[in-house]
Amino acid sequence: MLPIFLLAGGLTFGQTPDIKSKYLSAEELRRNYRFQEAISIYKEILETSGDASVNKAVISSIANCENGLSMLEYGARPKVYGSAVVPLKDFFLYYPDIPDSTWILVPPALNRNKKDYPINNVLMNNAGGDVIFFSAQDTDGKWDIFNIKRIDQTKWSSPEPLTTLNSQEDEILPYISKDGKKLYFSSNGLSGMGGFDLYVSYWDEKRKIWDTPQNLGFPYSSPDDDYLFMDTESGEFSIFASNRECGSRDSIKLYKLGFESNPVRSPVTTNEEAVWISSLQGGSYKKQENKSDLSDTIRANPETSEYTKMIKEFRKLQSEIDESIRQINSNRALLSSTGNDEEKAALAKKIGEDEMVLLEKQSKLTASNQAIQLREMDFLSRGVIISREEPVEEKPSEETVAGPMTIKLALYGKLPYLEVLEPVVKADYTFKTEGPLTLVEEKEIPEDLFYTVQLFLVENQADSSDFKGISPIFERKTKTGKYNYTAGRFYSYREATAAFQLIKSRGFKDATLSAYNEGENISVKSARLMEDKVTVANTYQIRLTSYPEGIPQPVLEIIRKSTEKDIAMKPVEGKNIYFVGPFANKTEAEAVVTALGELAAEGVTIEAIENK
């Protein structure tokens, strides 16, 4: 909750004590689920504040309140079996029913920009697994979720950010479910009530990505900071941590809840009920007389009512489809077991008719689901969180009362030796006269026939400002110790002369057009003659012969990061061979092969493609 802390901590942003007082008052109301009252005060601040950073934080708080109102329309009432206050720094080591070595401190190789943080950064020990999930900081201290994938016993792919999960703020403490299909984490940048909320993302097997994260909803997420939701090994309980009931910044409370795959959800109608449920004390809430009612706060929203109606129709159609499938399967079983020809004919006809009806219902279900998704995307675009769980009346259940939770300090584990590959950085060789500079230290001149623009030869290394926005720049240190600078790589005279004129217009009056072939400087005239004579072998492709069963995922990822060229499979002498290309010149192909070499990929060669 960094923005709140900064605003509450002082008046360094140049605002008046009155605005600070109002902000603190609104924050207190937000934390106590009095969202409409908080919104009114936030709007008063916006009317009088002239500080852009304050206004940005206030607008974010209003969005959190709006999300809170939506989340209270679908509140769960989990059974609470206990709680315990533990130190914040290593709170995950106190989770019940976890063995030693469950948690491992993220090594420096995976978090090179480590800065001070109140919680130790850990990853889950996935012994024998092929994917490791973790959170790491960028140079500004922002946290994102990454994964690395196993290549062999010691070698792992370079860290890959999970872009569908990461926001503009922080995502921390990822936890993968036992079946590998659910990824839980905490974020203070996605739609929620404020602070760190709890989220889950489901693995989309068809698209091979983690789907859009969903907030776990109230009361798992609160206006305070909520961390590390996970199920116990036995599957009977769920555990998470929150500072919602902690008086000390160095402490946090663990909560042990009964496991529910689909919690029953229904509206929370009073502020007092919201506070009670959020406190996770256990037992049933007894509504008090003469207390403020949220019926005015949780608005009778016609959009929500329409959405609920759509969900009911969707579930009804799904039930009808399930029943149709059961009936068809039953008739198929009868068809295979009966010996009566008339019965067989009748059953076959019935199955055919039912299958046609089933196809029609499945088509309707697909259309219904698409309509619901469009409505959900509309809600999300406005920062409104809504659940597909249908609001139902909570059935009476056996009352549980929370008590002390048995805890035991677990020990950290250790990662085996890991060799994590460096990220493949694809240099941008596109000629530009503005934007970021691409500066390439050129140790060897490519063997291709190409043109370049000679800028200058100097005693000392040039500064980036000397190039006046021109990119890419190639720097080569000569045998005499001087620095030679050229601009661009051009594979046709027409392309080279157009760039040359642009460079001259930028003030490089002494620039000249040069040409190279087989690593040697040649005259432009000779290059033009050679260019005209080149009729064969002027495009290239990469040939991969060692993967008849398919290209391994790490190899495929390196190719995708290094080039946008097509990947094609062709049977050659009964063996599947893969080709990447075509490349306009050999240098482009060599860059991909170099990247694959760092992965120790085998059977990779470059071959020329003859023009016919």
N, C-alpha and C positions, 0 to 999 in steps of 0.2 A: 504494500500500500504506500508506495513511495510518494505519489503526489499529495496524499493526505498528510503524511508525516512532514513534508516540507512546508505545507501551508499552515499546519497547526504549530509548527516549531518556531515561527517568528514572523516578523513583518518585513523581511528582507526584500519582498517583492514590491514594496512601496505603497501598500494599501493601508487604509485607516483601521484603527482598533474596532470600529463598528462592523466593518466587513469581516474581519477575523472572527469576531464574536458570533456573527450570523453564520459564518461557515461552520464553526465548531458546533453550534446549535443544530444546524441542518445535518451534520455528520452524526450527531448523537441520535437524532430522530431516525436517520436511515438505518443505523445499527439496531434500533429497536423496532424496525419494521413499520414505522409510521411514514410510509413513503410519500403519500400525498402532501403531508405537512412539510416534509423535507423539500419536496419539489417547489412548493410555494416560496420557501426561503431562498433556495438556489436561484429562482427566477428574479427575486428582489436583488440579489447580488449582481446578476447579469445586467440589470438596469442601471446600476451605479458604478460598477467596476470598469476601469479603463485599462486593466492589465490583461494582455492577451493570454499569458500563461495561466493566470487565475481563471479566466473565462473558459479556457480549454479544460481545466480540471473540473470546473463546475458543470460544464456541459456533459462531461463523462459521468459525473455523479448523478445527474438527472437521468441519463440512460440506464445507469445501474438501478435507480428507483423504478423506472418503467419496467425493466426486466424483472425486478423483485415482485411487482404487482402481478405480472404474468405467471411467475413461478408459483405464487401463492394460490393461484387458481387450480393448481395440480400438486397439492402437497401430499407427501407420504407420511405415515406414522410408524416408523420402524420400531421393533421391539429392542429395547436397550438392556443389555445384560451386564454392563459394568463400565467403569471409566477409571482412569488413573492419570495423575499429573506427573510428567517426566521432564528431564532437561531438553530444551529445544535442539541443541546442537546435534545430538545423536538419537533423536526420538525414535527412529525406525528400529533401533537395536532393541527396544523394549516391547515391540509387537509380540503378542502371545503366539505360541505354537509355531515359531519360526526357528529353525536350527541355526547353529553357528555357521558363519560363512555365507549366509543368505545375501548380505550386503557387502559390497566392495567399494572402497573409495576410488573415484574416477582418477586414473593415472594422468600425470602431466601430458603424456603423449596425446591424450584425447581432449584435454582442456588446457591449451597453452596460454590462454589469456586470463588465467585464474585471478580473481580479485576477491577481497574480503566479502564474506556472506555469512549470515547468522546460522545457516544450516550447512552441515557437511554435504558435499556433492557425492552421491553414491549411485551405483548401478546395481541391478539385480544379477546375482550369480546365475548364469545360464550354462552350467557345466555341460559340455557336450553339445550345446546348441550351435547353430550356424549363424545366428544374428544376435548382436548385443545392442541394446538401446540405452542411451544416456543423454544427459543434458550438459551443454557446454556454453561458455561465454564468448562473445565476440570482443573486439578491442575496446568497445564502449561499456562492457559489463553486462550487456543484454544476454539473456539465456534463451537458447533454442534446443529442440530435441533432435538428436542425430541417431543414426545407426551405422554399424559396420558389419560386413558380412565375411564369413570364413571363406578363404581361398584354399588353404591346406592346413596342416597341423599347427603352424605358427604364423602364417601370413594372413592378414585381413585387409579388406578393401579400405580405401580412404573414406573418412566420415562423410555421410550423405545426410543433408538436412531433410526432415520430414515436413515438406512445405505445406501440406494440407493441414497440419496441426499448428505450425508456428505462426504467431501473430506479431504485431509491432512491439509488444511488450515481452514478458517473460513466460516461458514454459519450463517447468522443472519436474523432477522426480517421476520419470516414466516407469510404469509397472506393466508387464505383459502377463495376461492370464495364462493358465496352465495349457489351455488348448491353442494358444497363440493367435486367437481371433479377436481379442479385445485388448486395447492399449489404454490404460488409465494414466492420467497425469494432472498436474495443477497448472493453472494459468491465471494471470491477472490482466490479460489483454483480449480475451474472448468475451462474448456476451455473458454477463453474470450480474450478481448483486453488488459487486465490489470486492476488493481484496483478491486473494487467490481462491478460485472456485475449483470444483472437481469436475473432470471431463472424462468421457470415454469415446474412443474411436474404434469402429469395427473394420476388420480387414475385408476389402472387396476383392474376392478371389477372381472375379471376371476381369476387372480392370487392373488388378495387381497393385492396388494402392490402399492407403489408409483413408477411410471415408471422412467426411466432414465431422468434426468432433461434436458431441452432444453433452450439454451440461447435465450432471446427474440430478439436478433439481433440488428443491427444498425437502427436508432439512439437511441433506448431505452438504450442499453448498449454502453458505450464509454470507452476510455482509462483511464478515471477518475473514481470516485466512484459514483455508482448509487444504489439507495435504494428504497424499499417498493413500488412496482408497485401494484396499486389496482384500481378497477372500482368504480365510485361513486354509491350511492344508487339508483339514477335515471336510471343508465345504459347508460347515454348519454356521459359520459366522463371517461377518465382514468387519474390517477394522479401518478406521481413518483417524487423522489427527486434526485438531483445530485449536485456535487460540481464542475462541468465542467466549470461554468461561475462565480465562486465565488473567490474573492480576499482574503477573510478572512477564516482562519481555523475554526472559531467559527460560520460560517454561511453556509447555504445551500440554493439552489434555488428549489422551487416547480414548476412543470410544469403541466398545464392542457391541455390535448389533447382530440381530438374527439375520441370516442370509435370506434374501428375497430376490429371485431372478426378475420378477415383474411386480414391484410394490404396488399395492392398492393406493390409488391417488384420488383425492377429493378436495374441494375448496377449503381453504383456511379463512374463516370469516371474521375473526377479531384479531386485533393487535396482540392481546394477551395470549390467545391461543398460539399465535405465531412464535411469540417469545418462549412460551412453555415448551412447544414441540422442539424448537431450536436448542433449548437447554439440554435436551436428551437426558432427562432425569429418570425416565421410565414411568410406568403407570399411565393412567388415563387423565386427560384434561377435563376438569370440571368447570363448565362455563359459569362465570360470575355474573351476578345481576348488576345492572347500571354501568356496564363497561362499554367502552367505545366499540362500535361495530365497523367491520371492514366492508360491509355490504355496499357502502357508498364509495369505498376506496377501490375494491375489486369490482370494476364496472361491469354492468350488463352489456357486454360487447357483442353486437350483432355479428361481427366477423368471427369471433370465437365460437358463437353458437352455430354458425354455418359450418365452421371447420369441424366441430364436434359431430354435427349431422353427417358430414362427409365420411368421418371416421367410422360412425355406426354403420353406414351403408357399405363401406369397404369391408368391415368385419363380417357383416351378414353375408355378403357375396363370397368371402373367403370360406365361411362355414359351409355354404352351399356347395362350393367347389370341393371341399374336403369330403363331404358326404357323397357327392357324385363319384369321386375317385374311389371311395370305399365300395360303393355299389358296383362300379365297373369291375374292380378287382375281384369282388365276390362272384360276379357273373362269369368272369374269365376262369375262375377256379371250377365253377360248375361245368363250364364248357369243356374243360380238359378232362373232367371225371365222368361225364355222362356218355353212354353208348347209344342213346336214342337219337336217330338222325333228325327227327322232327324237333326234338328239344334243342339239338345243336343248332339247327337253322334258326329257331326262334331266339335262342340266346345270342347267336351271332348278329342277328338283326337288331336285337335290343342293345347290344354293346355298341354297334355302329351308330345307332340313333343317339345313345347317351354320350358317345364321344363327340358327336357334332354339337350337342347342347353344351358339353364341357368346354369345347373350343370357344364357343360364343361367350360363355361366362368368363373364361380366362381372358378373352379380349376385353370384356367390360372391366375386369379387375385391373388390367394393365392401364386402361384409360382412366379409371378411378384413381389409381396410384399416381399417375402423372399429374392429374388435377390437384391431388393433395400435395404433391411435391412442389408444384407451382405456388400453391397457397403458402406452404412452409417457407419457400424462398422469399416470398413477399414479406412474411413476418420477419425473417432474418435480416432482410435489407433495411428494415426499420428498427433493428436491434431488439426485436421481441422474441423471446424464447417460448416455445410451445411444445407440449408433449403429445405424442400419439396415444398415450394412455387415456382411456375414456374415464372421466370423473364418475366414480361410483360411490355409493354410500358405504362407509366402512362397516364391516360386520363385527359384531361383538366377538372379542377373542380373549383368551386367557391373559390376565394382566400380569405384566412383569415389572419389577421394581429394580432399578439399577443399584448396584452396590460396588464395592471396591473390586478392581480387576487384578487378578494375579499376573504379575509381570516378572520377567527375568531378563537380565542384561545379556544379550547375545554378543558374540565376538565377530569382528570384521573378518572377511575372507580375503584371499589374495588371488589376483589374476595370474594365470600362467604367462610365460613369455609371449608377448605379442609383437609382431612386426606389422605395423600399420602403414600402408602405402601412402605416399604423399598425394594430395589431390592433383588431378590432371588439369592443368591450366591451359586452355586453348587460346593461343595468341591470335589476336585479331589483325590480320594482314590487309584488311580492307583499307584502301587509300582514302584518307580524310584530311580536311583542312581545318577541322575544329573538333572539340571533344577531348576525352582523355588520351594521353600519349601512350602508345605502345612502343617501348624501346627494347630492341633485341640486341643482345651481345653476340655478334657474329664471329664464331671461331673458324668456321669452314664455309667457303662459298659454295652454294649448291651447284650441281653439275648440269642443271637444266639450262636451256637457252632462255635468257630473260633480259629485260631492260631495267635500269634504275636511274635515279637522278642523283648525281654527285653534288653534295651541298658544300662541304668544306673539309679541309685537313688542318687540324690544330694541335698545339703542343699539349694542352690540358683538356680534360674531359669537359664537354659542353654542358650547360645547364638546360633543363627542360624548356625554359622560356625562350631559349635561343632558336627553337624550331617553329615558333609562331603558329602553333596549332596543327602543324603538319604531322601526319602519322600514317604508317609506321616508320620509325627511324631505325636504321641498322648501324650499330657502332662496331668498328673493327680496329683493333690496335695493330699498327704496322710494325715491321721489324725494327724500325728506327725509334719506336716508342711513341710515335704520334698517334692521334685518334682520327680515323677517317669516318665520315658520316654520309650515308646515302639514304634516300627516301623512296619507299615503295618497291614492290616487286611486280613487274608488268610482263605479260607474256605475248603482247602484240605491240607493234610499233604505233598503231593508232592510239591505243590506250596510254602508252608511255608519253607520246607527244601532248596529249590532252592534259595529263597530270603535270608535265613539264611547264606548260604555259601557266597553269595555276600557281605553281611554285615560284616562277619568275615574278608573277604579279604580287606575291607576298613580300617582295623586297630582296629575294635571293638573286641579285643581278649576275653573280659569278657562277651560278649553277650550270651544270652541263649534263647532257644526256649520255649515259654509258650503257654498254652491253657486255654480257658475260655468257660464256658457254664452256661447259666442262670445267668450271672453276677458274677459268682464265678470262682476263679482260680482252675483248675484241672490239673492233670498230663497229659503229652503228651500221655503216654500209654493209659490212660482212654479215651482221646479224639479220638485216633485212633480207639479204639474199638467201641466207639459211632458212629464215622463216618461210619464205616463198617456196622453198624446195621440200619442206617437211610435209610429207603426205602420209607417212605411216608412223606408228608408234608414238603418236602425240597425245594419247590418253593412257591412264594406268588404272589398275585395280589391285586390291589386296586379296590374296588367296589364302584361305585357312583350311588345312587338310587334316587337322587332328581331332575334329569334333563331329564324327559321323552320327552321334546320337543327339546332336544339338549343341549350340554354343552355350557354354556355362554362363550363368548370370553375371559373375564378376567381369568376365571377358566382354560380354555384351554391354555392360555398363560403361566400361572403358571406351569401347567403340562409339557408343552414343554420346559420351562426353567430348570425344575428340573430333567427331565429324557428323554432318547431317546426311552423308551419302547413303545410298540404298544398300541394304544387305539382302543378298539373294542366295538361294540354295540350288545346286545343280548336281544331279547324279553323274559321276564320272567313273566309268569302269566298275559300276555296282556300288560305289561309295559316295556318300553325300559330302560334297565340297561346298564351302561357303565363299562368296565373293563380296567385297565391299568396294563401292565405286560408282561410276568412273570418276577419276581425278583428272583435272585439266593438266596437272604437271606432277612430276615425280616427288617434288618437295612436299606437297600436301600429303601424299601417301606415306612418305617416310616419317612424317610427324606422328601419324597414327601408329605405325609399326614401332616407333620408339616408345610410345606410351604402353603398347602391349608388351614390349620387352621388359618394362619395369614390373609387369605382372607375371613374368616368366612364361608367357604364352608360347606354345610350341606350334610348329608347322605353319608359320606365318611368312609369306613371301610377297614381293611386289612383281607384277608382270605387266608388260606393255599390251595395249589393245590396238590391234592394227585396224586402221580405217580402210574399208573396202569400197 
